[in-house]
Amino acid sequence: MSEAATKISIVTDKSKISPVNAKERPFPLEWTRNIGIAAHIDAGKTTTTERILFYSGAVHKIGEVHEGTAVTDWMEQERERGITITAAAISCAWNASNGPWMGINQRINIIDTPGHVDFTAEVERSMRVLDGAVAVFCAVAGVQPQSETVWRQANKYGVPRIAFVNKMDRTGADFFRAVSEMREKLKANAHPLFLPIGKEENFTGLIDLVQNVAYIFGTEEDALGLKPVTSEIPAEYVDQAQEYREKLTEAISDFDDVIAEKFLNGEEISVQELQIGVRKATVSMKFVGAIPGSAFKNKGVQRLLDCVVNYLPGPLDVPAMKGQDTDGKEVEAVVTDAGKLAGLAFKLWSDPFVGKLVFFRVYTGKLPKGMPLYNPRTRRTERVSRLVLMRAMDRDEIDMAYSGDICALVGVKDVITGDTLCDEDFDIRLEPPSFPEPVIAMSIEPNSKADQEKMGTALQRLVAEDPTLRVSTDPDTGQTILAGMGELHLDIIRDRMKREFKVEATSGKPQIAYRETILTAADGEGKFIRQSGGKGQYGHVVIKIEPNEKGKGIEVINEIVGGSIPKEFIKPSTDGLLEGCNNGVVAGYPVVDVKLRIVDGSFHDVDSSELAFKMAGIFAFKEAMKAANPILLEPIMTVEITTPEEYQGDLMGDINRRRGQIQGIENKNGAGIVTSHVPLEMLFGYVTDIRSLSKGRASASITPSHFEQVPNSLLPKIVESSSKAPART
């Protein structure tokens, strides 16, 4: 079995830790966990994080989201709205109550990510640098649209995870249905590691299927759940526990030869063997253990922490981070303190006290304070003046960061999200996270000349922090255009400009970020010839354009043979084609998903120049695209409405009026869940409308889905409005 060979490190004696650890490091790599907390909005991520911090002793008073006292929701906007906007990094230590590491303090670096789709970049860049994740699900709602998005992001970056089924105390909670939905909707090999004792208001404990014991919560003298009572499994749950333990063992036997052999022979499997098997299965990415609990009611979070330590991988358990050298060859950043330094800058933040903070994951080597770091992108070296471990907005100064650590750098200036920082003699560029394209834009105008200067500085900083925020200037009106992931995203940016940078500005009505593409293949020829006495200009490019696969973007392929275009003019020709893609021929919007082949051309020994071939490339692109049946695309959103059944008909009628297409209807606990695809253009102010249609009892979740062709009947109106108030990105 290939899965049986999954590498895991279980070291319980500090004298036997791997030699890749520096002797002076406080937590060996084997005792370090870098995890993220990710889920759909309102599943309880931040509340879960707050309980983790409390039980681990990192804070001495429980913070609450609804009271605005959560440690990781430190921005004013987060505390006012009760949502997470920016991913917060925080470190704590945990001593597992069972398992191989029982009695050993372990370092857990946690990143609490936002759930709202407008801030999906925060999840994307966090997943890039994590070794494991806790996916939080609501026991009532189950798998929701953004749950699927973060699950795909974790799959994309190969992040093993465990599932915490939260809100077991709520009316309508159903742990087994949530696990079943994980299997159906997420295609996850999900199995309970614990069973709930009771549910809703009768949720009083957990049954540990690995240890074969029960934990009872809620004694009057232990309202904070610090010391749940360990007991035998209640008699009425013995058969159920035995059934699910057997299912768990059978699932784990696929990943561990020892367990497989014992299971087939009917032999007893020890607790430690099963724990090692669960760890192997989890690290392999082909198994997800589920834990029920209620973070708000202080139930089950300690067992979740035990599972983080026992089952999620440490830096030594995951494949080495890959990168490329300057020749494009693959290079690995092998985890060791003794190696040359390499790490990834995954997030930037403007701190009011220390200036720019660069969140940094060290993959290999040691990073002492004051060390010069080389940036392969800029080919410049910068010095780290200070190193800090983050505790949300608080910082602990450190003198050294080691491989596997997540820390923040102070003092480095010319850095953007996704930059590799390394030793100057280590030729590596690590793979950066990728981010979705903006779907919505608005104009923003400063109220005074003084505000104009401040606005430039503010936008420069905000764009550096947020890879999904784009700023451009409209060539016709001179307006500044902000493009982002949604109305809430742009609203928060505008609010931050006012509060943090003291910029008073007026914003225009949001505009849709349309795209253009083609339906057929075509040829195009571009000539740029200028003769005005003396040296002239001559460039000539012939191309073929054809549709590319959805999501593949723009590909330019050089098929010149025989030197009809000299080598030195291929790059400017390519640059011209790419520049042409910035403005399509239907309504001037960016072009996506096309393949461009440079097939022929000609040059002049004296008059040819880079500028001439760039212009010829632009002309060739315009001619080819006009002939290739160009179309306009609009962003389509997935809308999931949760509503009492009496309002379901009205809300579905409203979706149809918005050019929406119903994708599915299901019922859970007396509530109707309607899933549909709706053009973004029809969703401005939708959350307000849905509340008035349902007397405030329905809610909607809106996530980007795909782009679709704009109906021909609407095309003239969009083309006309785009010429008056374009929203180019």
N, C-alpha and C positions, 0 to 999 in steps of 0.2 A: 504494500500500500504506500503510495507516494506521500499521503498525509502523515503516515506514521513517522516519517523522517523529519517532521517539523521541528526546528531547533528551538529549544527553550532553555533558559538558565534558571536553575533552582539552587541557590547557594544560601545556606543558613549559618555558615561559620565565616566570620570576617577574614580569618586567616586563609580561607580557600577561595577568596574572590579572584576574578580573572586579573592577570598581570596588565591588562589594558587600562586598569584603574591606576591613577596616580595615588601614591601612598597618603598624600595629605588631603584628598578630597573627603568632605564630610559625609556624603552618601555615595556608596559604590553604585555603579551603573545597574547592577543586579537589583538594587533596592531603590530604584528611581522609576517613577511612572509619569509620563507626559500625557495627560488626557484632556479631552474636550467634553463639554456638556452641550448637546445639540438636540433640537426638537422643533416642532411646530409652535407657533406663538401661543402662549397661555397654557402650555403643557406642564409648566412648573420648573423650568430649568434653573432660574435664579433662586427660587425658594430651595430647591435641592442643593444648589451650591452653598447657600447660606447655612443649611444644616450641616453640610460637610465641614465647613469652616468652624462651626460651633463644636461639633463632636470631636474634631481633631485638635481643638484647643487653640486654633489660629485666632478666633475671636471669643470673647467671654460673654457676649450678649447676642441673642439671635436677632438678626435684621429681618425686616419684613418688607416685601415689595409694596403692599398696599399702604404701608405707613411711610414709605419713602426713606426707609432706613437700611436698605440692602447695601452691603459693602461693595458688591461688584456693580451695582447700578449707581455710579457716583456722579454722572453728569446731571445737571439740573433738569434737562429735558427728560431724562430717563426717570427721575424721581417724580416729576410732575405727571407723566403719562403712564407710569407703571409698566414700561416696556424696556427691553434691553436694546440699545442702539449700537454700542461699540463693544467688541469682544474684550473682556477684562481678564488679565492674567494674574494668578495668585498662587502662592505656594503654601503647603501645609505638610504635616507629617502624620502618619497613621501606623498604629500598632495592631496588627490583625488579631482577632480573638480566636482564630483557628487557622489550620493549614500549615504548610511548611514554614512560613515566616512568622508564626505566632511568637510574640515577644520581641520582634525586631522592628525598630522604628524605620519607616520607609518614607522617602520624600515623594510627595505627589504634587506635580505642577499642573494646575487646572486652568483651562480657558473656558469661561462662560460665554457662549456665543448668542447672538440675537436670533429670535425665531421669525421676525417679520421679513418677508421676502425682499423688501426694499433694501435690506442690509445684508443680503446674501453674500456679498464680498467678504464680510467679516467671517462668515462660516468657511468660505472657500479658502481664504489664506490661513485660517487656523488649522483646517484639516491637512493642509500641506505639511505642517511641521509637527503634527501629533503622532504618537505611537499607538494610541488607543482612544476610544471614545465611549461615553455613556449616552445612549439614545434614550431620551425621556418620552414616554407616551402617556396620554391621558387615558385612564381606565374607562372613562365614559365615552369619549369620542373615538378612541382607538387610533388607527393610522389615518392621519390627515394630510392634505396636499403638501404642506411644507415638510412634514415627516418624510415624504417620498423624496423631496428635493435634497434634504441633508443626507438621506441614505445613499442617494446616487453620488453625492459629493464624497462621502466616506468610501464608497466603492472605487471611485475614480482615483483616489490617492492611496488605496490599499490599507485602510485603517480598520483593524479589528475592533469589534464593539460588543458591549453587553447592553441589555435593555432594562430600563427601570420603568415599570408600569405604575405611574404615580396616580394620586387622587383616588385611592381605593376606598376612601371614606365617603365619597360623593354618591348621591342617589343615582342609580343606573350604572354603577361601576361593575365591570365584568372582566376579570383578569384573563380568563380563558378565551373570551372573544377577541381581546386585544392581541393575544399570542397567535390566534388563528388568522387574524387580519395581517399580522406580520408575515405569516407564511404565504397568504394569498396575494396581498398587494405588493409586498416587498420581495417576494420569492426568497425569504430568509429561512434557513434551517433553524427555526426558533424552538427552544424547549425550556420549560420552567426549571429553574434551579431551586426555587422555593415555591410553596403553595400558600395561598392566603388562608388564614383561619377566619371565617366570616367575611362579610363585605358590607359596603355602605356604612351605616352607623354601628354595625356589629363587627366591623373589621378590628380584630383584637390581637392578631399575632401572625407569625410565619412558621411554616414547616420547612426546615432545611433538608432537602432531598439527598444532599451529599453526606451530611453529618448524621442524618436520621434523628434529629431532635426538633423540638418546637421552641419558639421564642414568644413569650406572652408580653404584650405592652399594656400600658394604661393603668398601672396601679396608682392610687391617689398620691402616694408619697413620691412618685416619680413621673410628674406631669411632663417633664422635658424628655422623657424616654431615654435617659442616660444609662439605666441599668435594666434592660428587659430581662424577665425571668426565664431562665432556661429550664425546660421540663421535657417529660416524655411526650410523644405525639398523642393528642387526645384520641380516645378509643374510636370516636365516630369518623376520624380521618385516617385511621391506620390503613384501611384497604386502598383508599385513594392515593395515599403517600406511596404505598408499595407499588401500585400500578404505574405511577408517574416516575418513580425511581428506576423501574425496569425499563421504561421507554427512554429515559435519559441514558442509562447504561448502554442500551442497544445503539443509541445514536452516537455515543462516544466511542464505541468499539470500532467504528469506521476509521478512527484517527489514532488508535493505540493498539498495537499487536498483542500486548500483555492482556489488556482488558478484553479484546476480541476472543482470545483463546479461553480465558476463564469464563466468559459469558457463554460461549458455545458448549463448554464442558459443565456448566451449571455450578462452577466453583464460586466461593465467596470473594468479593472484590473489596479490598480495604478502602477506607476513607481517603487515605493519601494517594492510592493508585487512581481513584476516581477523580480526585482534585487535579492530579497531574494530567489525566486524560482530558478533563474539561479545559485546562489551560492550553494543551496542544491543539485541541479542536478550535478554540477561540482564536488563537494566534494564526491558525491556518486560514482564517477568513471564511470558513465554510460552516460555522456553527455560531449561534447567538443564544446565550443564556438569558433568561428573563427573571426579573425579581419584582414582586409586587410591593407596594408601600404607599405611604402618605407622608410626603415631606412636610406639609403644613401641620399635620398632626403628630410629627416627630416619630413616625413609625417606619422602620425598615432601612433607614439611611446608614446605620452602622454596618448592617449586613451588605449593603451596596458597596461600602468602603472595603470590607473584607474581600468582596468579589473583584474590586479594582486591583487590589494587591495580589490576590491569588490567581486571577485568570487573565487580566489584561497584560500585554507585553511590556517589557522594559526596552530601553534603547538597543540592548544586545540581541533581542529576540526578533527584531524586524530586519528585513533586507537592508543592506547599506544604501544610503542615498546616492543616486547616480547623477553625473554631470558630464560635461564635454570639455575637452581642451580646445585650444585655438584651431587645431586641425579638424575638429568635429569628431574626434575619437572619444569613445565612452571612457569615463574615469569614475572610480568609486571613492566616496568619502567614508572609509572604514572607521567604525566607532572605536576610538582609542585616545587616551589622554597623551600618549607618546607621539602621535602623528603630527603632521603639519596641520595648521589651523584652517578650517573651512566651515562656513555657516551661512545661513540664509536670513536676510532682513525681510521679515514677513509683514511688518506693520509699522507705520509711522504715526506719531502722535505729538501734537504741540502742547507741551506742558507749561502752564503759566509761570512755574517757578524755575524750571531748569532748561526751558527751550525745547528743542526737538529731541524726542525720545525715539530710538529705533529698537523695536522689539526684534530679538535675534535668537535663532536656534543654532546652538553650536553642534555640529555633526561630528567633527573630529578635531583633536588637538586641544590645547589649553589657551584661554584668552586672559592674560593678566591686564590689570588696569594700566593705561598708558601705552599699550602696545599699538604700533602702527598697523593698519589694516589696508590691504590692497583691494581695489574694486576693479575687476576685469572689464566692466562696462565702460567706466570712465578712464581706465588705465591710470588712475591716480591713487595715491596713498593718503589715508586719513588716520588721525590719532584718536584713540578712545580716551577721553579725559576722566570719565567715571563709569563704573559698572554698578547696576542696581538689580536686585531681585524685586519684582513687583508684588505688591499686596493691594491690588486694585489701584487706588490713588496714592496709597502709602508706598514708600520705597525703603528697602534695606540695602545700604551700601555694602558692596563686597569687593574684595581685592582680586579675585580670580573666578572665572567661569570655566567649567570643564565640559568635555564632550557629553552630549545628551542633555545639557542644561538649556533652559529657556530663561533669558535675562533681557535687560534693556541697556542700550548703549547711550551715553551722553557725550557729545563733542563731535560726532561725525556729521558732516554737513551735506555733501553732494551724494545722497543716497535716495533711491526710490524703492517702493515695494517690489520684491522679487530679486533684488541685487544680491549677488554672492560677495561676501567679504572673506578674505583669506590671506595666507602668507604670500608674499610677493613671488616666492619661488615654487608655489603650488599652482600649476596651470589647470584650473577647474572653474567651470560655470555651472552651478547647480540648477536643476530645472525649477523655474519659478511657478507659482500658482497661476492659473488662467482665470479670466473674469468675463462675465456676460456683458453684452453690449447694452448701452442705455436704451430705454424704450420711450422716454418722455422728456420734453425740453420746455424751458420757459425763458423769456427775456427778463433781465434784471437791470435796473437803472439806478445809479446812485442819486441821492437827493441833493447833493451839493458837490462843489469841486473838492472840498476836503474829504468827503466821503468817497469820491472817485479814487483818490490816491490810496486810502485805507482799503477800499474794495479790491484793488489790484493785489495788495499784499495778502489780504484774507483769502482770496480765491487761489492764489499761488500755494498757500499752505494747505488749504482744504483739498485741492487736487492732488498734492503730494501725499496726503494721508489716505485718500479714497480713490482707488483705481477705477471705480464705476462712475465717478463724477467727471464730466467733460466740460470744458469751457472753450467757447469759440466766439468769434466776432462775426456778425452778419455783414457780408460785404456790401449789401444794398443800403441797410439802415444804420450800420455802425453800432447796433445794439450788442450787448454782451448776452450770449445764449448759454444757459446752464442746462446740461442734459444729465439725467440720472435714471434710477431704477423704478421710480414711482412718485406719486404726489407726496406721500409722507417723507420720502427721502429728500426731495427738494425743499419741503417745508422745514425739515430739521436743519438743512444747510443754511437756509435763509435765517432761521432762528439763531443758529450758531454765529453767523456773521454779525448779527445785532448784539448778542450777549458777549461773545468772546473778543470780537474785533471792533465793537462800537460803530458798525457801519449801518447807517440808515439808508435803506434802498426800497424801491418800488418794483414789484414783480408783475410781469404780464401773465396772461392766461396760458396755462400749460398747452404745449403743442405736441403732437404725436411725432415720434422719430420713425418715419416711414423708411423703407428700403426699396431698392430697385434690383431687378434681375432680368434674365432673358429666358425665352422658351425654346429657341432654336439656335442652330449654329449659323455663322455668317462670316464673311471676309471683310476686311477693312484695310484701306491704304491711306497713309498720311505722308504728305510732303510739306516740308518747310523750306522754301527757297526765297532768299532775299538778295537782290543785286542792286547796289546803289553806288557803283563805282568803287574801286578798291576791293578789299576783302569782303566777300559776301557770306551768306549762310546757306548751308545745304544739308538737309537730313531727309531720309526716305525710309519708311518702315511699312512692311506689309504683315498683317496679322490674321489669324483665325481666332474667332471667339466661339465658345460653346458653353452650355450650362454645366455647372459643376454639381457634385453631390450636395444635398442640403447640409448646411453647417460646416462645409469644407472651406468656405471663404474664397479668397482670390488666389489663384495659382498662375504664375507667369513661367512659361517654359521656353527656353531658347532652342530653336530648331534650325538655326542658321548653319549651313555647310558651305564650304568654298569661299568664305570670307566676304560675302556680299555686304555684310555689315561688320567692320573691324571689331575686334574684341573690346577695345576701349569705349566703343559706342553702344555696347549691349546694355550696360548698367543704366546710362541716361535714357535709353529707349524704354527699359523696364520701369524706371522712375516715372516717365511720362505716362505709361499705361496705368500705373498705380495712382498717379495724380488724377487721371481721367476718371478713375473709379470713385473718386470723392464726390463727384457730381454727375448723376445719371442724366439721361436724355428725356425722361418722362416728366419729372418735376424737379430735377436737380438734387435728388436725395442720394446718399451713398449707395454704391452697387455692391451686392453680395453674391457669393456662390457662382462665380464664373471662372472659366479656364481660358487663359490667353496664350496663344502660341505665336512667337515671332518666327515667321517662315521665310521672309525675304526682305530685300531692301537694296539700297545703293548708297554710294558715298562719293564725295568729291575730294581729290587729294589735297586741295588748298582750303576750300570753303567749309568743309564739314567741321562741326564742333559739337560739344556735349549739349549745349543749349538747343541747337538745331535738331538733334535727334530726340531730345526730350519733348520738344514741341511736336515733332513728327509722330511720336508715340501717342500724345494726347489726341491729335487729329485722327490717327488710325483707330484709336479706341472709339471715339465719337461716331465715326462712320460705320464701324462694325456693329456697334450696339444698336444704332438706328435700324439696321437691317436684320437684327436678330430677334425680332418680335419682343421688344422690351415691355415689362409689366411693373406695376407698382405693388409693393407688399406692405401690409399693415400688421402690427403686433396683435396677436390673439392671446387672451388671458384665460386661464382655467379659473372658473368661479365656483366655489363650493358654498352653498347656502344651507345653514342649519336653521330650521324653522318649525314652530308648532304646525301640526297638519292643517289646521283651519286656514292658514295663510299660504299654503303651498301653491294652490291654483293661481292666486293673484301674483305671486312672485314669479311663477313660471311664465305667466302671460307677460309680465314685465321684461323677462329675459328675451322672449320672442320679439318684443317691440324694439329691443336693442340689437337686433340682427344676431341674437345668440342661438346656439344649437345645444339642446339638452343632450347630455352624454349618458346620464344615468340617474335613477331615483332609488333610494333605499330608506328604510325606516329603522331607527334605533331608539328604543325606550320612548315611543310616542312622538318622537321628533322626526320630521322628514329631512333627508339630506339630498339636495338636488345638485348635481354636478353638470356644468355646462361650459362651452367655449364661447366667449364674447369678445368682439373687437374692443381694444383699449379705448378707441375714440368714443365709445358709447358708455364708458364707465366713470367719467368724471362726476364726482359727487355721489357715486352709487351707494356708498355706505350710509349717507344721510337719507337717500330715497328709500332704501330697504327698511330703515328704522320706521319711517313714517307709514310705509305700507303694512308693517307688521306690529304697529303700536310699540315699537322698541323691543320686540321679543325675538326677532330673527337676527342672525349674524352672518357675515360673509367673509370668506377667505379668498384672496385674489392672488394668483401666481402666474408669471409669464409661462406661456406654453410654446408657441411657435409663430411663424409669420405665414400669412396667406395672401393670395392675390386680392386686391381691392376690386369690388364689383364695378363693371364698366359704367353703370348708371351713376356712381358716386365720383368717378375719376375727374370729370371736368371741375367739379366743385373743389376737390382737394388741390388740383393743379393751380386753380385760380387763387385759392387762399394761400398756397405755399409761395406764390410769387409776391404776395403782399406781406406775409409774415412768416418767412421760412424758418424752420427749426432744424438746420443742418447740424450734424454731430460728427 
